[in-house]
């Protein structure tokens, strides 16, 4: 069996770390795209020690800094012939509006735009690898609407609404990839990992912090949260679900607005204009 080459963002903690651990155990050659290379090196050592798989590599990539995304794509293109799996796992929610290094709203950049750029730059390698592209979305997308008239949230900012919008964008992006590249051998999936007890919630203060403290006992752990990502990365015969949204390792329904092809196409055009 040929070794599979897998690229993953956001692997230094939470469900990303558990995903990386499982795939390392299954013999994947892993490329960890990380914002903090010290944490990346620590994860690399941990994965090698735990699994005996020495094919673990660390590459600097900060999704909030699009130049590092371009640099990471260049480095991967120089090292690899093909990529078999791309897991766009990194994400975040921010209590207050912040700007990325490129001046874009941070939630939009980290959850969508950085991954949009990375995926498109890696597309030649992904096509050679007949790759699966896996985008970690959320049931929060059902509270999201595309606000194209204020995409950068300069008029108003509500953390949960903005996060929901960008999780909706993950689904639009997945559907666009499935539509545009299916004849190139690409499969694309999005998923809800569950409400997972990770550091994801640490940015909240005040009432938001109180609410997350109250619901933490009911959250699943990171290993459980990684299960659907791992399933989509490894399960055979998923071609008929191309473009699909998954929950608990099964195909699931999205919100009605997530099927809006005009909004999906508009997002792609705007994302191209801002990043490529």
Long-range contacts (C-beta under 8 A, 24 or more apart in sequence): 1-27, 3-27, 3-28, 3-29, 3-55, 4-28, 4-29, 4-84, 4-85, 5-29, 5-31, 5-80, 5-82, 5-83, 5-84, 5-85, 5-129, 6-30, 6-31, 6-83, 6-84, 6-85, 6-86, 6-87, 6-233, 7-31, 7-33, 7-76, 7-83, 7-85, 7-86, 7-87, 7-122, 8-32, 8-33, 8-86, 8-87, 8-89, 9-33, 9-34, 9-61, 9-63, 9-87, 9-88, 9-89, 9-90, 9-115, 9-118, 10-89, 10-90, 10-91, 11-40, 11-43, 11-89, 12-36, 12-39, 12-40, 12-42, 12-43, 13-39, 13-198, 13-199, 14-196, 14-198, 14-199, 14-200, 14-222, 14-225, 15-89, 15-136, 15-193, 15-196, 15-198, 15-222, 15-225, 15-226, 15-229, 16-87, 16-89, 16-90, 16-226, 17-43, 17-222, 18-222, 18-223, 18-225, 18-226, 19-87, 19-89, 19-226, 19-229, 19-230, 19-233, 20-47, 21-47, 21-50, 21-51, 22-226, 22-230, 23-85, 23-230, 23-233, 23-234, 24-48, 24-50, 24-51, 24-53, 24-56, 25-50, 25-51, 25-53, 26-234, 27-53, 28-53, 28-55, 28-85, 29-55, 29-57, 30-55, 30-56, 30-57, 31-57, 31-59, 31-76, 31-80, 32-56, 32-57, 32-58, 32-59, 33-59, 33-60, 33-61, 33-72, 33-90, 33-118, 34-58, 34-59, 34-60, 34-61, 35-60, 35-61, 35-62, 35-63, 35-64, 61-118, 62-101, 63-90, 63-109, 63-110, 63-113, 63-114, 63-115, 63-118, 64-100, 64-101, 64-106, 64-109, 64-110, 64-114, 65-100, 65-101, 65-102, 66-100, 66-101, 66-102, 66-109, 66-113, 66-114, 66-117, 66-275, 67-101, 69-114, 69-117, 69-118, 69-121, 70-117, 70-121, 72-118, 73-117, 73-118, 73-121, 73-122, 76-122, 76-125, 77-121, 77-122, 77-124, 77-125, 80-125, 81-125, 81-128, 82-125, 82-126, 82-128, 82-129, 82-131, 83-122, 83-125, 83-126, 83-128, 83-129, 83-131, 84-129, 84-130, 84-131, 84-132, 85-129, 85-131, 85-132, 85-133, 85-134, 85-233, 86-118, 86-119, 86-122, 86-126, 86-131, 86-132, 86-133, 86-134, 87-134, 87-136, 87-229, 87-233, 88-115, 88-118, 88-119, 88-133, 88-134, 88-135, 88-136, 88-170, 89-134, 89-136, 89-229, 90-114, 90-115, 91-136, 91-166, 91-200, 92-200, 92-203, 93-159, 93-160, 93-163, 93-200, 93-203, 94-159, 94-203, 95-159, 95-203, 95-204, 95-205, 95-208, 96-157, 96-159, 97-153, 97-157, 104-152, 104-274, 105-151, 105-152, 105-153, 105-157, 105-162, 107-153, 107-159, 107-162, 107-163, 107-166, 108-151, 108-152, 108-153, 108-162, 108-166, 108-169, 111-163, 111-166, 111-167, 111-169, 111-170, 112-166, 112-169, 112-170, 112-173, 112-271, 113-271, 113-274, 113-275, 115-170, 115-173, 116-173, 116-271, 116-275, 117-271, 117-275, 117-276, 119-173, 119-177, 120-275, 120-276, 123-181, 126-186, 127-181, 127-184, 127-185, 127-186, 130-185, 130-186, 131-185, 131-186, 131-187, 132-186, 132-187, 132-188, 132-189, 132-232, 132-233, 132-238, 133-174, 133-177, 133-186, 133-187, 133-188, 133-189, 134-188, 134-189, 134-190, 134-191, 134-229, 134-232, 134-233, 135-170, 135-171, 135-173, 135-174, 135-188, 135-189, 135-190, 135-191, 136-170, 136-190, 136-191, 136-193, 136-229, 137-167, 137-168, 137-170, 137-171, 137-174, 137-190, 137-191, 137-192, 137-245, 138-163, 138-164, 138-167, 138-170, 138-192, 138-193, 139-192, 139-247, 140-164, 140-167, 141-167, 141-168, 141-170, 141-171, 141-254, 141-255, 141-258, 142-254, 142-255, 144-168, 144-169, 144-255, 144-257, 145-257, 146-172, 146-257, 146-260, 146-263, 146-266, 146-267, 148-263, 148-266, 148-267, 148-270, 151-270, 159-208, 168-255, 168-257, 168-258, 169-267, 171-245, 171-254, 171-258, 172-258, 172-263, 172-264, 172-267, 172-268, 173-267, 173-268, 173-271, 174-243, 174-245, 175-243, 175-258, 175-261, 175-264, 176-264, 176-265, 176-267, 176-268, 177-243, 178-242, 178-243, 179-243, 182-242, 187-238, 187-239, 187-242, 188-242, 188-243, 189-232, 189-238, 189-241, 189-242, 189-243, 189-244, 189-245, 189-246, 190-244, 190-245, 190-246, 191-228, 191-229, 191-232, 191-245, 191-246, 191-247, 192-228, 192-245, 192-246, 192-247, 192-252, 193-225, 193-226, 193-228, 193-229, 194-219, 194-220, 194-224, 194-225, 194-228, 194-247, 194-248, 195-219, 195-220, 196-220, 196-221, 196-222, 196-224, 196-225, 197-221, 197-222, 198-222, 198-225
